[in-house]
């Protein structure tokens, strides 16, 4: 009897007593973050690196929780919306750039890929995702990578006046070289990345503080409130005022759901 490779593989994996044992391999991969969620967005599994990133001591503290419970409300909803696209379409979404706050609140840039998970009848029952942080990786040469340097300048100095031509000069590249290399890694230009970092930080301030929108604008590197409003609407599809209102509603709902 001929056994085809696909049948051989399927038979092997179906005979495993606990397929989740394989997930432990991701505990040995530095700077790689793995997670599994069900169709309700609840975390079913994650590796140790992700547990530490979320500021928890063990996986059990996070199992069953959703992104809205573990992240600032609006960003949690964005993560869930992308998950839902994978679940509804049954298709993977590879190599997406996300700005993710770590346990200490420091913003990091991650490259994320998600795939659907199916049961024996082919129905999507959840998703699995993996991501790794783009900046802060060990350099492959003696000199630090200029794109890594540029991204670090942006993420640490976003609240100060920044010019892309000066950043390019500081890392030893022309503006065109920096744009080309930056886009190849981050899928956006340095200017777009700077805008995204500032909008992310502004959204966090809007959701977590009572500062005026004008003060938030100045604290996150924008010229004034009008500049923040234009940029914020471009990236988020709404004004800072609307975001603050919706974020407050989401946080209240999240607290109520946890209490229930």
C-alpha positions in Angstrom: 0.0 0.0 0.0 1.4 3.4 -1.0 1.4 6.0 1.7 1.6 9.5 0.3 3.8 12.1 2.2 0.7 14.2 3.1 -1.0 11.2 4.6 2.2 10.3 6.5 2.5 13.7 7.9 -1.2 13.9 8.9 -1.1 10.5 10.6 2.0 11.5 12.5 0.6 14.7 13.9 -2.8 13.2 14.7 -1.0 10.6 16.8 0.6 13.2 19.1 -0.8 13.2 22.6 -0.5 16.9 22.9 0.3 19.0 19.8 0.9 22.1 22.0 4.1 20.5 23.1 5.7 21.7 19.9 5.0 25.3 20.9 7.6 25.0 23.6 10.3 25.2 20.9 9.5 28.9 20.5 10.7 29.4 24.1 14.2 28.8 22.8 14.1 31.4 20.0 15.3 34.9 21.1 13.3 37.9 20.1 10.5 35.8 18.6 6.9 36.1 19.9 4.3 33.4 19.3 0.6 33.3 20.1 -2.5 31.3 19.4 -6.1 32.7 19.7 -9.5 31.3 19.3 -12.2 32.9 17.1 -13.3 35.1 20.1 -9.8 36.6 20.2 -8.9 34.9 23.5 -5.3 33.9 23.9 -5.0 30.1 24.0 -1.2 29.8 24.0 1.9 32.0 23.9 5.6 31.6 24.3 7.7 32.8 27.3 9.0 35.8 25.3 5.4 37.1 24.8 4.6 36.5 28.4 7.5 38.7 29.4 6.6 41.4 26.8 3.2 41.7 28.3 4.7 42.1 31.8 3.3 38.8 33.2 5.0 36.1 35.2 3.4 33.1 33.6 1.3 32.2 30.7 -1.7 31.3 33.0 -2.1 35.0 33.8 -2.8 35.8 30.2 -4.7 32.8 28.9 -8.3 33.5 28.0 -7.8 37.3 27.9 -8.2 39.4 24.7 -6.1 42.1 23.1 -8.5 44.8 24.5 -7.7 43.6 28.0 -4.0 43.5 27.4 -3.4 46.7 25.4 -4.7 50.3 25.2 -8.3 50.0 24.1 -8.1 51.4 20.6 -4.9 49.5 19.6 -6.4 46.3 21.0 -9.4 46.8 18.7 -7.0 47.3 15.7 -5.3 44.0 16.5 -8.6 42.3 16.8 -9.8 43.7 13.4 -6.8 42.2 11.7 -7.4 38.8 13.4 -11.0 38.9 12.2 -9.9 39.4 8.6 -7.8 36.3 8.9 -10.7 34.3 10.4 -13.3 35.5 8.0 -11.2 35.1 4.8 -9.4 32.0 5.9 -6.2 33.5 4.5 -2.9 34.4 6.1 -1.7 38.0 6.5 2.1 38.0 6.4 4.7 40.7 7.2 2.6 43.4 8.7 4.4 46.2 10.5 2.9 47.0 14.0 3.9 49.4 16.7 3.4 47.6 20.0 4.0 48.9 23.5 6.0 46.6 25.7 5.5 46.0 29.4 7.4 49.2 30.4 5.4 51.2 27.8 8.3 51.7 25.4 7.2 51.5 21.9 8.6 48.8 19.6 8.3 48.1 15.9 7.3 44.5 15.1 6.9 42.5 12.0 3.8 40.3 12.4 2.4 37.3 10.4 -0.8 35.5 11.1 -2.4 32.3 9.7 -5.8 30.7 10.2 -6.1 27.5 12.2 -8.7 24.9 11.0 -10.4 21.9 12.6 -10.6 18.4 11.0 -13.5 19.6 8.8 -11.7 22.6 7.5 -13.6 25.2 9.6 -11.5 28.1 10.9 -11.3 27.8 14.7 -8.7 30.4 15.5 -5.4 32.0 14.4 -1.7 31.6 15.1 0.7 34.5 14.9 4.4 35.2 15.2 6.2 38.4 15.3 9.7 39.8 16.0 11.0 43.2 16.8 12.6 45.0 13.9 14.8 47.4 15.8 17.4 46.4 18.3 18.5 43.2 16.5 22.1 42.3 16.7 24.0 44.0 13.9 25.4 41.7 11.2 28.5 43.9 10.8 30.9 45.7 13.1 29.2 49.0 12.4 25.6 49.4 13.6 23.0 49.1 10.8 22.1 52.6 9.6 18.4 51.8 9.3 18.4 50.4 12.8 20.0 53.6 14.0 17.5 55.8 12.1 14.5 53.9 13.6 16.0 54.2 17.1 16.5 58.0 16.6 12.8 58.3 15.6 11.4 56.1 18.4 13.5 57.9 21.1 13.3 61.5 19.8 9.8 61.6 18.2 8.8 64.5 20.6 11.6 66.7 19.3 11.9 68.5 15.9 13.3 65.9 13.5 14.3 66.3 9.9 14.8 63.2 7.7 17.7 64.8 5.9 19.5 65.3 9.2 18.7 61.7 10.3 20.1 60.4 7.0 23.3 62.4 7.6 23.6 61.2 11.2 23.5 57.5 10.0 25.8 58.0 7.0 23.3 57.7 4.2 21.8 60.0 1.6 18.1 60.7 1.9 17.3 58.5 -1.1 19.4 55.6 0.3 17.7 55.9 3.7 14.2 56.0 2.1 15.0 52.9 0.0 16.5 50.8 2.7 13.9 51.9 5.3 11.0 51.0 3.0 12.5 47.6 2.3 12.4 46.7 6.0 9.5 48.7 7.4 7.3 48.9 4.3 7.1 52.7 4.8 9.4 55.7 4.5 11.1 57.3 7.5 8.7 60.2 7.3 5.7 57.9 7.4 7.3 55.9 10.3 7.8 59.2 12.2 4.2 60.1 11.7 3.0 56.7 12.8 5.2 56.8 16.0 3.9 60.3 16.9 0.3 59.3 16.2 0.7 56.2 18.3 2.1 58.1 21.2 -0.6 60.8 20.8 -3.3 58.1 20.9 -1.9 56.7 24.1 -1.8 60.1 25.7 -5.4 60.9 24.6 -6.6 57.6 26.0 -4.7 57.6 29.3 -4.5 61.3 30.3 -6.7 64.4 30.6 -4.2 66.7 28.9 -5.7 69.0 26.3 -5.4 68.0 22.7 -3.1 71.0 22.1 -0.8 69.9 24.9 -0.8 66.3 23.6 0.2 67.7 20.1 3.2 69.6 21.4 4.3 66.7 23.7 4.4 64.3 20.8 6.3 66.4 18.3 3.5 68.1 16.3 3.6 71.8 15.5 0.2 72.5 17.0 -3.3 71.0 17.4 -4.2 71.5 13.8 -1.1 69.6 12.7 -2.0 66.7 15.0 -5.6 66.6 13.8 -4.7 66.4 10.1 -2.1 63.7 10.7 -4.2 61.8 13.2 -7.2 61.7 10.8 -4.9 60.5 8.0 -3.6 57.5 10.0 -6.6 56.7 12.3 -9.6 57.8 10.2 -10.9 60.0 12.9 -10.1 63.2 14.8 -8.2 63.2 18.2 -11.5 64.2 19.9 -13.4 61.3 18.4 -10.6 58.9 19.3 -10.6 60.1 22.9 -14.3 59.7 23.2 -14.3 56.2 21.6 -11.3 55.1 23.6 -13.0 56.1 26.8 -16.1 54.1 26.0 -14.0 51.1 25.1 -12.0 51.2 28.4 -15.3 51.5 30.4 -16.8 48.5 28.5 -13.6 46.5 29.1 -13.6 47.1 32.8 -17.2 46.1 33.0 -16.6 42.9 31.0 -13.7 41.9 33.2 -15.8 42.6 36.3 -18.6 40.4 34.9 
